[in-house]
Every structure is written in structure tokens, then in C-alpha cells.
Amino acid sequence: MSAIYTWGATNEKGESDPLCRVTLYALKGVWETEMERALVIGDTGGIGAALAATLRQRGVKVRGMSRRDGFDVTEPASVEAQLGALKDVFDLVFVASGALTSTRSGPEKALRDVSAEEMAAQFAVNAIGPALVLRHAKRLLPRKGRSIFAVLSARVGSIGDNRAGGWYSYRASKAALNQIVRTASIEIARTHRKAMCVALHPGTVLTPFTAGYPCHAKNTPEEAAGNLLDVVNGLKASDTGGFFDYSGARVEW
Ligand SMILES: NC(=O)c1ccc[n+]([C@@H]2O[C@H](COP(=O)([O-])OP(=O)(O)OC[C@H]3O[C@@H](n4cnc5c(N)ncnc54)[C@H](OP(=O)(O)O)[C@@H]3O)[C@@H](O)[C@H]2O)c1
């Protein structure tokens, strides 16, 4: 489905083609006709860059933010200054930043590996950072009309699905992120009735993030971006506060 999208939104030179987009809208419903602007946090990452590129191919105006521009989610002052300065509203805000480890070369395998430094740093980048972005959600999303605030979580953040153990800091930070997203969705729905705030698991994706795990089957970032945008396109108002994987299936908390 994402291949049809990409073809439909661009001509043979890769330029945005309004005529093709008309065909695309007929194929995929009304969401693309309404989506004009997206904000991608972490657009330098494997998945974030592919999301930004795919959205641009579909004719969406994308604003990217990353540490390249001095936007660091672990630095509250930089989040406040840069998001506070934005005057636009966005139909889609996608937080694609995050890290598997912060002070170690790999995630913890056993309790003896747990350290306060790693756990605090993982919470800072994976949970507190997105929460600081969410502080701006009600201003960045339109009050009326459909909009999405999506955050990349991870299936290993699911407490119910945890059968393998290990990875204490990463798992706990993503579980905290899921709770933050769920809680924010309830507040945002009070003023933004058509806004959906969701946590998404992208699948295992071939990015620097998974470089240490060569044996796993991985999707390309482009495939992951297409899958995630299909999920975003299919969300209903009743899905807000949910945790979904790249196929649109709910992930247990
Ligand atoms: N890849 C997978 O298989 C997989 C699976 C499950 C979940 N995820 C989740 O998907 C997200 C993206 O993963 P990825 O594979 O695209 O990873 P990636 O290629 O390593 O990209 C990570 C992104 O996060 C940004 N980032 C890291 N620390 C930051 C900070 N302090 N402030 C602002 N931005 C920061 C990076 O920006 P810089 O350019 O500034 O470093 C980069 O844009 C993560 O949240 C990850 O947990 C990935």
C-alpha cells in the first residue's frame, strides 16, 4: 500500500504531483486531502528521516527537529525555546526520537548491570523528553479537525508482553512513555475532540539503533515509515490513548 502512495504523490522525477494526488485521495480516502503540515521530532534518525521523506513525497509540508538544530529532548530549555517559537499548527506531530542505551554499549542483561546513571538517562531521552514535547501538544495541534500526536514507543515497553526480561532501563522508560501518552490523550481530548494521541511500535527496523542485532529480521526504514503512516491514517477518535504496532494491532500494556 505504501508503494501506491509514494507513486501516487510524485511524478517520475520524484516531484510532488497534484494530479497524481487526486488519484491517491480517491484510493485512500480523505485524510491526505486534509493533512498539510507535519512536525517530525528526530528527523535525523533512521525511522524519523524515512517518515519525513515519505510525508514530503506525499505532498505534506514537513518541519523536522533534532539535535542537528540544537533541539535536545533531554534539555528542557531547548525544547521550550524551539517548540515555543513555532507559530504553525500541525495535523501530525510525530516524535521519532529515542535511544536504546545512553551510558552503556548495550542494554542491561541482569540486575547487576542496573545503574542509576543509565536509568535516569534513558528516562530523560525516552520518557521525559516526549513528555516535554507533549506539553506543547494542545498548541501545536488544531483545535478543530483531525490530528495525530504519535510517539515511537517499543513493544518491549509492554509489561504484559515481557517474557524475556533484561533491558531494564529501556523497557521501563518506554513503559513510562506509554503511561504519559495515555494520560495526555485524556487531557487533550477535552479540548481537541478529533485529536488522537498514540504510542506506536515500529517493528524491528534496520537503523543504527538495531546495528548490534544483526540476526534479527528487519524492515527497511522506508517500509517502517509506510507501515506507521498507514496506521496513523487508519486511526479513529476512539483509538486515542492506545498502543499500536506497525500493522495497526493493539499492543497490550
Ligand atoms: N529501530 C528499531 O528497530 C526500533 C524498534 C522499536 C522501537 N524503536 C524506537 O523508534 C525510535 C527511533 O528509532 P530509530 O531506529 O530511528 O533510531 P536512530 O536511527 O538511532 O534515531 C534516533 C533519533 O533520535 C534522536 N535523538 C536521540 N537522542 C536525542 C535527544 N537527546 N534529543 C533529540 N533527539 C534525539 C536522534 O537524533 P540525533 O541525530 O540528534 O542523534 C535520531 O533522530 C526510538 O524511540 C526507538 O526506541 C525503534
Ligand as a Chemical Component Dictionary entry (heavy atoms), coordinates in Angstrom:
data_LIG
# 
_chem_comp.id                   LIG 
_chem_comp.type                 NON-POLYMER 
_chem_comp.pdbx_formal_charge   0 
_chem_comp.three_letter_code    LIG 
# 
loop_
_chem_comp_atom.comp_id 
_chem_comp_atom.atom_id 
_chem_comp_atom.alt_atom_id 
_chem_comp_atom.type_symbol 
_chem_comp_atom.charge 
_chem_comp_atom.model_Cartn_x 
_chem_comp_atom.model_Cartn_y 
_chem_comp_atom.model_Cartn_z 
_chem_comp_atom.pdbx_ordinal 
LIG N1  N1  N 0  14.790 0.605  15.076 1  
LIG C1  C1  C 0  14.004 -0.268 15.700 2  
LIG O1  O1  O 0  14.006 -1.497 15.394 3  
LIG C2  C2  C 0  13.081 0.184  16.789 4  
LIG C3  C3  C 0  12.266 -0.788 17.426 5  
LIG C4  C4  C 0  11.396 -0.377 18.434 6  
LIG C5  C5  C 0  11.309 0.980  18.780 7  
LIG N2  N2  N 1  12.118 1.883  18.138 8  
LIG C6  C6  C 0  12.006 3.293  18.549 9  
LIG O2  O2  O 0  11.950 4.126  17.424 10 
LIG C7  C7  C 0  12.603 5.373  17.722 11 
LIG C8  C8  C 0  13.566 5.729  16.589 12 
LIG O3  O3  O 0  14.458 4.656  16.404 13 
LIG P1  P1  P 0  15.492 4.615  15.176 14 
LIG O4  O4  O 0  15.695 3.186  14.884 15 
LIG O5  O5  O -1 15.064 5.556  14.093 16 
LIG O6  O6  O 0  16.782 5.163  15.895 17 
LIG P2  P2  P 0  18.003 6.070  15.355 18 
LIG O7  O7  O 0  18.236 5.847  13.920 19 
LIG O8  O8  O 0  19.117 5.820  16.325 20 
LIG O9  O9  O 0  17.445 7.566  15.551 21 
LIG C9  C9  C 0  17.269 8.107  16.818 22 
LIG C10 C10 C 0  16.749 9.515  16.671 23 
LIG O10 O10 O 0  16.562 10.042 17.988 24 
LIG C11 C11 C 0  17.206 11.291 18.044 25 
LIG N3  N3  N 0  17.665 11.587 19.388 26 
LIG C12 C12 C 0  18.382 10.779 20.215 27 
LIG N4  N4  N 0  18.636 11.421 21.363 28 
LIG C13 C13 C 0  18.049 12.635 21.245 29 
LIG C14 C14 C 0  17.956 13.752 22.089 30 
LIG N5  N5  N 0  18.508 13.785 23.302 31 
LIG N6  N6  N 0  17.277 14.848 21.650 32 
LIG C15 C15 C 0  16.725 14.855 20.429 33 
LIG N7  N7  N 0  16.772 13.834 19.579 34 
LIG C16 C16 C 0  17.439 12.739 19.988 35 
LIG C17 C17 C 0  18.383 11.161 17.097 36 
LIG O11 O11 O 0  18.821 12.445 16.748 37 
LIG P3  P3  P 0  20.377 12.843 16.606 38 
LIG O12 O12 O 0  20.592 12.991 15.136 39 
LIG O13 O13 O 0  20.466 14.133 17.281 40 
LIG O14 O14 O 0  21.204 11.750 17.235 41 
LIG C18 C18 C 0  17.716 10.447 15.952 42 
LIG O15 O15 O 0  16.989 11.369 15.173 43 
LIG C19 C19 C 0  13.233 5.226  19.100 44 
LIG O16 O16 O 0  12.386 5.836  20.053 45 
LIG C20 C20 C 0  13.234 3.731  19.335 46 
LIG O17 O17 O 0  13.101 3.414  20.717 47 
LIG C21 C21 C 0  12.995 1.525  17.165 48 
# 
loop_
_chem_comp_bond.comp_id 
_chem_comp_bond.atom_id_1 
_chem_comp_bond.atom_id_2 
_chem_comp_bond.value_order 
_chem_comp_bond.pdbx_ordinal 
LIG N1  C1  SING 1  
LIG C1  O1  DOUB 2  
LIG C1  C2  SING 3  
LIG C2  C3  SING 4  
LIG C2  C21 DOUB 5  
LIG C3  C4  DOUB 6  
LIG C4  C5  SING 7  
LIG C5  N2  DOUB 8  
LIG N2  C6  SING 9  
LIG N2  C21 SING 10 
LIG C6  O2  SING 11 
LIG C6  C20 SING 12 
LIG O2  C7  SING 13 
LIG C7  C8  SING 14 
LIG C7  C19 SING 15 
LIG C8  O3  SING 16 
LIG O3  P1  SING 17 
LIG P1  O4  DOUB 18 
LIG P1  O5  SING 19 
LIG P1  O6  SING 20 
LIG O6  P2  SING 21 
LIG P2  O7  DOUB 22 
LIG P2  O8  SING 23 
LIG P2  O9  SING 24 
LIG O9  C9  SING 25 
LIG C9  C10 SING 26 
LIG C10 O10 SING 27 
LIG C10 C18 SING 28 
LIG O10 C11 SING 29 
LIG C11 N3  SING 30 
LIG C11 C17 SING 31 
LIG N3  C12 SING 32 
LIG N3  C16 SING 33 
LIG C12 N4  DOUB 34 
LIG N4  C13 SING 35 
LIG C13 C14 SING 36 
LIG C13 C16 DOUB 37 
LIG C14 N5  SING 38 
LIG C14 N6  DOUB 39 
LIG N6  C15 SING 40 
LIG C15 N7  DOUB 41 
LIG N7  C16 SING 42 
LIG C17 O11 SING 43 
LIG C17 C18 SING 44 
LIG O11 P3  SING 45 
LIG P3  O12 DOUB 46 
LIG P3  O13 SING 47 
LIG P3  O14 SING 48 
LIG C18 O15 SING 49 
LIG C19 O16 SING 50 
LIG C19 C20 SING 51 
LIG C20 O17 SING 52 
# 
